Every structure is written in structure tokens, then in C-alpha cells.
Amino acid sequence: MNLPYRLAAAAALLGLVAACGTTKVDEPSAAGSAAPTSQTCADDTTTTSTEPVSMTDGVGRKVELAKPAQRVAVLEWQQTEDLLTLCLTPVAVADPKGYGTYVKAEKLPATVADAGERGEPDLDALYATKPDLIVVEAFKANDEIITKLEKRGVPVLATVGADASGQIANMKKVFSMIGTATGRTERADLVLKQFDEHLAAAKQKVAGTDVQAKDFLFFDGWMEGGNLVIRPYGKGALFTELGEQLGLTPAWTDKINSAYGSGGVDPAYGLAQTDIEGLTAVGGATLFYSDDDTPDSYVKELRKSPIWTALPAVKEGRAHAFPAGVWGAGGPLSNEQAIDAYVKILTKE
């Protein structure tokens, strides 16, 4: 199930069925790991600060570092992607296998240690890598994971992975925050500038195309107990916001509901939950959906359903799969992948 951990945990809980001095970045870090060999970092010339770090994290905690973090462990996928885009290799990552399956924006080196599951880290494996900073996703200062990790004396940077009041702005904030903690603000600023330019170019390209049926819904899903579960991206979801930026109009009209699972969309990720019949609620809206290449992909069952094949968008050729590995709760590069997928479909490239 390719869910942000926090939302996956909520779904399981409710039993639901129906994110000065400088050094060159390409020098090996104290961890003995050079910068990732991803294409995004191959020609990077930005510098890394060596000055002490004093910052406030996403939940209002003060984080003080004698020098920028080099040996960083990360417990959520968005922040793992972010660190790689900043041209740093984490020493440990939660669920690296899942990351490799669902996140294609940045490749995780095979040498990175497995820190256990997202939300349930293997503390022995985590601390065996001797991190000088642990990056987590949390929504409050007294979150259980923060309390558990702080007992070991290693600094913890808490980031808020989602905010339905402004997902793009929050994505940028998280990325910049990790850049600050690692002394990589110059790189972070450059990446975000490139993201803004990428989005602006995409908007201009779509605006010059005669896009029909601008009402839209993005969704993904999974199989649970033999049942097909559909997760609509409502108002406030990241990929919904990207679609709006490109001139589309959200068709899923459920309102934000803090009691996720009792109807509406959740206040953090902007996501809802339904069954395949629920897709009929958007009428003739154009459909976009997340595909994956896993053996138990929900898409196989989706395409066999007579409800699916009877939907107006499907009959009219307006139901479009995003490429596998475009992560719906990722960093700048995942978002650029999503923008590119939208543009390719909307402009019929």
C-alpha cells in the first residue's frame, strides 16, 4: 500500500475498507559516502555551509547543531527523496525497499542501511549507523516517535509532511528545512527555483492547449482483503493542487474532516477513501490515477470492473494512468514528475 506512513496508520486504526565557511558537496562526507550519483547531482557546484545550525523545526522545536548534519538518518520517504536531491546520502532510511518501489525521483544507493519500518524504526539498526541527525515526520512536538528518539541523545528534526491548506508551500518548507539542517541551503534554493520555473513553463504550455473537460480527479488505491479500495485526492491534496495550478478544476467535493474515515478528506493530506462505485460521484470528470508495477497492483482489478469501464471518462478515453513511481507525497523532483505527467496527457504529447 503506497501510503504516507501517517495516513496508512490512521487507515489501519479505523479499519477502513470502503512528506562564512563552505565546503564542496562532492567531497566524501564523514559517513564515508560520496554525494549520490543521480543525474540531478552530477553537475552540482553548490556549496555546503560549515557554520553552526540554530533552527526551529516543523512542530516548533528548537534544533541546535554544532555544525551541519552529515550522517543523516531519515524515517519517511519524502524526506529521503529531499536529502538525495540535496546531494547527500543518508546513512539509514526507513523501508528502503518500499522507497525503491514507489519513489522513482531519486534512486537510493544500495549501501544505505535499513532502519526498519516507517513509524516503527528498528532503533538498534538506526543508531548503529551513528547518525548526527534523525529526520522524522510528525504533527506535534510531543509525538511518540520524537519522544522515543530523543531518549538516545541524537538531535531530531521533525518535519510536517503534509498540510492541506497549502501542499506545495509545505513541500518547499520541508525541503528548505532539511537544507538548513545539512548546510545545503544554496542547493535547496537552486532546486526550488528550478521547480518554480518548471511549474511556470508547464502552466504556459497547458494554457496554450485547448484542454477539454477540465473537471478532474486524481486517485490511487490498493487491494485489501480482496476488496478494491479507492483513494480520491480531494481539495487540498498535493496532486490536486498541482492540477489546479495547471488550470484544472477538482471534481471531488467532499470537505475536510478531521475524523478521517467517517467521510470527507483528511486535514493533512487532503485524501478521501471510497470503493469503486464512489468514482461515479464525479460524473464526466477526467480521471488521472496512480499506476504501479507491483504484482498486487490495484490497477489490474480496477480495469476489470464493469463499473470502471462504464465511467464516461473511461469510455471517452479520458482516464489516464500516471507512470509508476511518481510518488504522491514527495519532494520537488517527484512533483516535477507529476507536473510532466499532467502536461504530457493534457497536451497529448
MOGIHU-V583419 format. One record per residue. N is the residue number from 0. RES is the residue in one letter. PHI is phi in whole degrees, 0 to 359 (999 if undefined). OMEGA is omega in whole degrees, 0 to 359 (none if undefined). Layout:
n = [N	N]
res = [RES	RES]
phi = [PHI	PHI]
omega = [OMEGA	OMEGA]
This chain:
n = [0	1	2	3	4	5	6	7	8	9	10	11	12	13	14	15	16	17	18	19	20	21	22	23	24	25	26	27	28	29	30	31	32	33	34	35	36	37	38	39	40	41	42	43	44	45	46	47	48	49	50	51	52	53	54	55	56	57	58	59	60	61	62	63	64	65	66	67	68	69	70	71	72	73	74	75	76	77	78	79	80	81	82	83	84	85	86	87	88	89	90	91	92	93	94	95	96	97	98	99	100	101	102	103	104	105	106	107	108	109	110	111	112	113	114	115	116	117	118	119	120	121	122	123	124	125	126	127	128	129	130	131	132	133	134	135	136	137	138	139	140	141	142	143	144	145	146	147	148	149	150	151	152	153	154	155	156	157	158	159	160	161	162	163	164	165	166	167	168	169	170	171	172	173	174	175	176	177	178	179	180	181	182	183	184	185	186	187	188	189	190	191	192	193	194	195	196	197	198	199	200	201	202	203	204	205	206	207	208	209	210	211	212	213	214	215	216	217	218	219	220	221	222	223	224	225	226	227	228	229	230	231	232	233	234	235	236	237	238	239	240	241	242	243	244	245	246	247	248	249	250	251	252	253	254	255	256	257	258	259	260	261	262	263	264	265	266	267	268	269	270	271	272	273	274	275	276	277	278	279	280	281	282	283	284	285	286	287	288	289	290	291	292	293	294	295	296	297	298	299	300	301	302	303	304	305	306	307	308	309	310	311	312	313	314	315	316	317	318	319	320	321	322	323	324	325	326	327	328	329	330	331	332	333	334	335	336	337	338	339	340	341	342	343	344	345	346	347	348]
res = [M	N	L	P	Y	R	L	A	A	A	A	A	L	L	G	L	V	A	A	C	G	T	T	K	V	D	E	P	S	A	A	G	S	A	A	P	T	S	Q	T	C	A	D	D	T	T	T	T	S	T	E	P	V	S	M	T	D	G	V	G	R	K	V	E	L	A	K	P	A	Q	R	V	A	V	L	E	W	Q	Q	T	E	D	L	L	T	L	C	L	T	P	V	A	V	A	D	P	K	G	Y	G	T	Y	V	K	A	E	K	L	P	A	T	V	A	D	A	G	E	R	G	E	P	D	L	D	A	L	Y	A	T	K	P	D	L	I	V	V	E	A	F	K	A	N	D	E	I	I	T	K	L	E	K	R	G	V	P	V	L	A	T	V	G	A	D	A	S	G	Q	I	A	N	M	K	K	V	F	S	M	I	G	T	A	T	G	R	T	E	R	A	D	L	V	L	K	Q	F	D	E	H	L	A	A	A	K	Q	K	V	A	G	T	D	V	Q	A	K	D	F	L	F	F	D	G	W	M	E	G	G	N	L	V	I	R	P	Y	G	K	G	A	L	F	T	E	L	G	E	Q	L	G	L	T	P	A	W	T	D	K	I	N	S	A	Y	G	S	G	G	V	D	P	A	Y	G	L	A	Q	T	D	I	E	G	L	T	A	V	G	G	A	T	L	F	Y	S	D	D	D	T	P	D	S	Y	V	K	E	L	R	K	S	P	I	W	T	A	L	P	A	V	K	E	G	R	A	H	A	F	P	A	G	V	W	G	A	G	G	P	L	S	N	E	Q	A	I	D	A	Y	V	K	I	L	T	K	E]
phi = [999	275	248	305	306	300	284	298	296	295	297	296	298	273	65	285	232	304	999	999	260	220	228	289	290	276	283	301	278	296	283	83	248	287	301	303	268	296	299	295	252	302	247	291	238	288	251	242	292	247	283	303	247	226	210	252	275	293	248	87	274	277	241	240	232	296	207	304	294	242	259	256	255	229	248	211	290	303	289	295	303	302	298	295	293	280	70	235	261	293	277	205	219	284	50	297	295	296	303	297	281	255	239	253	296	224	280	270	301	294	281	289	290	274	261	91	272	296	86	226	292	276	296	296	294	298	283	295	275	55	289	256	199	241	259	234	253	208	235	205	293	260	305	303	293	294	302	294	285	296	296	270	85	269	304	240	253	265	242	271	285	204	206	295	280	178	289	296	298	291	303	295	298	298	299	296	297	293	299	295	295	254	72	252	294	296	295	299	298	295	298	291	296	295	297	301	294	297	294	298	294	295	300	295	293	292	299	273	245	278	280	266	49	284	295	213	220	257	212	225	183	197	261	220	59	83	258	271	255	251	242	289	268	272	300	105	282	300	289	292	297	297	299	298	300	267	96	268	241	298	259	274	257	302	272	295	225	295	268	306	108	257	111	85	249	285	285	266	263	72	250	244	210	203	252	295	296	298	292	293	293	265	57	267	300	290	249	236	213	279	257	211	250	276	300	257	303	294	297	300	288	305	289	273	285	294	294	298	294	271	294	307	297	289	296	263	73	244	246	234	273	285	299	299	90	273	284	280	218	255	267	305	287	299	291	295	298	295	302	298	295	302	297	300	287	292	262	55	292]
omega = [185	182	163	187	184	181	177	179	179	180	180	181	183	180	185	174	187	none	none	189	178	173	179	184	186	172	178	178	178	179	183	181	175	177	180	181	179	181	182	183	186	183	183	179	180	185	181	179	175	183	175	182	173	187	174	184	188	181	173	179	176	178	182	178	179	175	180	181	177	182	189	172	187	186	174	190	179	183	173	176	181	182	179	178	175	177	174	178	178	176	180	182	175	177	180	178	178	177	181	180	191	182	182	184	179	180	179	178	183	182	182	183	177	182	179	184	173	181	178	185	171	188	179	179	181	185	176	179	177	179	172	174	175	180	181	172	182	180	177	186	181	177	183	183	178	180	181	184	183	181	183	175	177	180	180	175	180	178	176	189	183	178	185	177	179	186	181	179	180	177	179	181	180	180	180	180	178	175	179	183	182	181	187	182	179	177	181	180	179	181	181	174	179	177	180	178	179	179	180	179	179	179	180	181	180	180	179	181	178	182	177	176	185	172	185	172	168	177	167	183	179	175	180	181	181	180	177	179	180	179	178	174	184	176	182	176	185	182	173	180	177	178	177	178	181	174	180	182	181	181	179	192	178	180	177	180	182	178	183	181	178	181	180	179	183	188	180	186	181	185	178	178	182	171	186	177	180	180	179	183	183	174	184	181	173	184	172	181	181	175	172	184	179	181	183	181	178	186	179	179	179	185	178	186	176	176	179	184	180	181	181	182	180	181	183	179	181	174	193	176	170	176	177	176	173	190	186	177	188	182	184	183	174	179	175	176	179	177	180	179	177	184	180	181	185	181	179	179	none]
